[in-house]
Amino acid sequence: MKIVIDACVLFPTVLRELALGLADTGTITPLWSPRILEEWRRAALRRSERDGMIAEGEIALLKVRFPEASVEIDPATEARLVLPDPDDVHVLAAAIDGAADALMTLSLRDFPTNALSAQGILRRDPDGVLLEAFHADEAAMHQIVSDVLGRAVEHGIDTSNPRALLKRARVPRLGKAMFA
């Protein structure tokens, strides 16, 4: 399944690493536009200059890791679309021009299902996508979460309560299913 990953899923780190870990398994094919990546960088930069620099490095690595993920948006596609927040039109345009099956976002109000379905695009929240992947292949999802938790420990994040950590990462149903 080809999925455009919105900037709000790419930043914060734990959520991004879960989604991209799933992409590494081949379960999903990630897509994004240069503008989506730039939104991630700017969000990180608002936290601190250091976070912005880290995001720049991570974006460079993602371009190498997923070289086919970048979608160039046709301005005509963007011009014909209407969403509640005009600043989000480029995300839907990336989904259309990337021939995506779905758009993974936390911004549910900004992407009404009727606007997306008219374009043949499903709106998916990360928790739902990751939970489905868990039910389809528990071992693979346990490995992804284990890897993400291991990297979190390396960065000084407390992982003693993985369910709570996943809840903070906005995937509470996944956390409950895995750590009930």
For each residue, the residues with C-beta under 8 A, 3 or more apart:
1: 27 28 29 101 102
2: 28 29 31 98 99 100 101 102
3: 28 29 30 31 100 101 102 103 104 124 129
4: 31 32 33 36 71 91 94 95 98 100 102 103 104
5: 9 10 19 30 31 32 36 104
6: 9 10 36 91 103 104 105 106 107
7: 10 11 36 37 39 40 43 91
8: 11 105 106 107
9: 5 6 15 16 19 104 105 106 126
10: 5 6 7 15 16 19 32 36 37 40
11: 7 8 16 40 43 44 55
12: 15 16 169
13: 16 17
14: 17 18 148 152 165 166 168 169
15: 9 10 12 18 19 126 169 170 171
16: 9 10 11 12 13 19 20
17: 13 14 20 21 147 148 151
18: 14 15 21 22 126 130 144 145 148 169 171 174
19: 5 9 10 15 16 22 23 28 30 104 126 129 130
20: 16 17 23 24 30 62 65 66
21: 17 18 24 25 144 145 147 148
22: 18 19 25 27 28 129 130 133 141 144
23: 19 20 26 27 28 29 30 66
24: 20 21 144
25: 21 22 133 137 140 144
26: 23 29
27: 1 22 23 133 136 137 140
28: 1 2 3 19 22 23 129
29: 1 2 3 23 26 68 69
30: 3 5 19 20 23 66 69
31: 2 3 4 5 69 70 71 94 95 98 100
32: 4 5 10 36 37 69 70 71 94
33: 4 36 37 70 71 72 73 90 91 93 94
34: 37 38 70 72
35: 38 39 73 90 94
36: 4 5 6 7 10 32 33 39 40 90 91 94
37: 7 10 32 33 34 40 41 59 62
38: 34 35 41 42
39: 7 35 36 42 43
40: 7 10 11 36 37 43 44 55 59
41: 37 38 44 45 52 55 56 59
42: 38 39 45 46 52
43: 7 11 39 40 46 47 55
44: 11 40 41 47 51 52 54 55
45: 41 42 48 49 51 52 55
46: 42 43
47: 43 44 51 52
48: 45 51 52
49: 45 52 53
50: 53 54
51: 44 45 47 48 54 55
52: 41 42 44 45 47 48 49 55 56
53: 49 50 56 57
54: 44 50 51 57 58
55: 11 40 41 43 44 45 51 52 58 59
56: 41 52 53 59 60
57: 53 54 60 61
58: 54 55 61 62
59: 37 40 41 55 56 62 63
60: 56 57 63 64
61: 57 58 64 65
62: 20 37 58 59 65 66 69
63: 59 60 66 67 69 70
64: 60 61 67
65: 20 61 62
66: 20 23 30 62 63 69
67: 63 64 70
68: 29
69: 29 30 31 32 62 63 66
70: 31 32 33 34 63 67
71: 4 31 32 33 94 97 98
72: 33 34 97
73: 33 35 77 78 90 93 94 97
74: 77 78 93 97
75: 78 79
76: 79 80
77: 73 74 80 81 93 96 97
78: 73 74 75 81 89 90 93
79: 75 76
80: 76 77
81: 77 78 89 92 93 96 115 119
82: 86 89 115
83: 86 88 89 92 110 111 112 115
84: 88 109 110 112
85: 88 107 110
86: 82 83 89
87: 90
88: 83 84 85 91 92 107 110 111
89: 78 81 82 83 86 92 93
90: 33 35 36 73 78 87 93 94
91: 4 6 7 33 36 88 94 95 103 105 111
92: 81 83 88 89 95 96 103 111 115 116 119 121
93: 33 73 74 77 78 81 89 90 96 97
94: 4 31 32 33 35 36 71 73 90 91 97 98 100
95: 4 31 91 92 98 100 102 103 116 119 121
96: 77 81 92 93 99 100 119 121
97: 71 72 73 74 77 93 94
98: 2 4 31 71 94 95
99: 2 96
100: 2 3 4 31 94 95 96 103 121
101: 1 2 3 121 122
102: 1 2 3 4 95 121 122 123 124 129
103: 3 4 6 91 92 95 100 111 116 121 122 123 124
104: 3 4 5 6 9 19 124 125 126 129
105: 6 8 9 91 108 110 111 123 124 125
106: 6 8 9 125 126 170
107: 6 8 85 88 110 111
108: 105 111 123 125
109: 84 112
110: 83 84 85 88 105 107
111: 83 88 91 92 103 105 107 108 115 116 123
112: 83 84 109 115 116
113: 116 117 123
114: 117 118
115: 81 82 83 92 111 112 118 119
116: 92 95 103 111 112 113 119 121 122 123
117: 113 114 120 121 122
118: 114 115
119: 81 92 95 96 115 116
120: 117
121: 92 95 96 100 101 102 103 116 117
122: 101 102 103 116 117
123: 102 103 105 108 111 113 116
124: 3 102 103 104 105 128 129
125: 104 105 106 108 128 129
126: 9 15 18 19 104 106 129 130 170 171
127: 130 131 170 171 172 173 174
128: 124 125 131 132 173
129: 3 19 22 28 102 104 124 125 126 132 133
130: 18 19 22 126 127 133 134 141 171 174
131: 127 128 134 135 171 173 174 177
132: 128 129 135 136
133: 22 25 27 129 130 136 137 140 141
134: 130 131 137 138 141 174 177 178
135: 131 132 138 177
136: 27 132 133
137: 25 27 133 134 140 141
138: 134 135 141 142
139: 142 143
140: 25 27 133 137 143 144
141: 22 130 133 134 137 138 144 145 174 178
142: 138 139 145 146 178
143: 139 140 146 147
144: 18 21 22 24 25 140 141 147 148
145: 18 21 141 142 148 149 162 166 174 178
146: 142 143 149 150
147: 17 21 143 144 150 151
148: 14 17 18 21 144 145 151 152
149: 145 146 152 153 159 162 165
150: 146 147 153 154
151: 17 147 148 154 155
152: 14 148 149 155 157 159 165
153: 149 150 156 157 159
154: 150 151
155: 151 152
156: 153
157: 152 153 165
158: 161 165
159: 149 152 153 162 165
160:
161: 158 164 165
162: 145 149 159 165 166 175 178 179
163: 166 167 175 176 178 179 180
164: 161 167 168 175
165: 14 149 152 157 158 159 161 162 168 169 175
166: 14 145 162 163 169 171 172 174 175 178 179
167: 163 164 170 171 172 175
168: 14 164 165
169: 12 14 15 18 165 166
170: 15 106 126 127 167
171: 15 18 126 127 130 131 166 167 174 175
172: 127 166 167 175 176
173: 127 128 131 176 177
174: 18 127 130 131 134 141 145 166 171 177 178
175: 162 163 164 165 166 167 171 172 178 179
176: 163 172 173 179 180
177: 131 134 135 173 174 180
178: 134 141 142 145 162 163 166 174 175
179: 162 163 166 175 176
180: 163 176 177
